[in-house]
Amino acid sequence: MAGEGSGTVPGDGAGPPAPERVLFPPTFSVSEIKNKQRRHFMFLRWKQQQRKEKLALKKKRRKEREALGDKAPPKAIPKTIENQRVYDETTVDPNDEEVAFDEATDEFAPYFNRQTVPKILITTSDRPRGRTVRFCEQLATVIPNSHVYYRRGLALKRIIPQCIARDFTDLIVINEDRKIPNGLVLSHLPDGPTAHFRMSSVRLRKEIKRKGKEPTEHVPEVILNNFTTRLGHSIGRMFAALFPHNPQFIGRQVATFHNQRDYIFFRFHRYIFKSEKKVGIQELGPRFTLKLRSLQKGTFDSKFGEYEWIHKTSSVTQ
């Protein structure tokens, strides 16, 4: 049977080729295969077929849009977790008069009015290990006018009065668990507030691929992205108050705090203008992710502190 499976119509050697044989039926389920090795092999083939079909559909749509030209319909906006979120009622307009009044009279007003120069103390939990020590040292190169102090049995309640006496404006405490940094406490001095964060995904400079050279001593620019709620305004102003209000653009360094799905992603980059439309960036590090656990009025007080906001877990108590 020489003609069987040749892909042409019998009796017509110049006919069109037969359509490609479908590997898997519409009701195909990999989980029905009992043999483990066979199941894994068929799953890889199924994924490969899915990628080919997706690429073919993408090429087809692109050709149709090119053929229609200006008459092509607008591209559909893909659905993401971020744009499908329920609207948050606490989102505020930056031009709101009440918000403007609150910002003009809060604890950070002297900084934004350029009456106060930030001076930061970075400390750790009791007797930190190597990774936490290196992280604090690298964080001090990101935040100008910051000083590192490694605690050895000294309580925070004793450190805070000393910081105020030495004109420190903020206190950062890096906590660790099993030799890994896992928490950050940011306290604005002398009157608060104090924010407690859970820290994850910490990457030091040597762990970042294609990283740039060591950061310079120039004051970086600060980008606060998506801090749109009332709580977000407070947290964003706390981060902004860590950096001097006069960035040195000649250094081309940017510290970015990006808020997405209630997680705060920190990145530190250096940029260069390749042309009028293209910009190249290099990540300098370190990088980390923060999750707000609580916002407390005043300075750090674990027993009698008054909390403005506390993260509530999804568990329901009986």
Helices and strands as residue ranges (DSSP letters): G 30-32, H 36-68, G 69-71, H 97-105, H 109-112, E 120-124, H 130-142, E 146-149, H 156-165, E 170-177, E 180-188, E 194-203, G 205-207, E 221-225, H 230-240, G 249-251, E 253-260, E 263-273, E 279-283, E 287-296, E 307-310
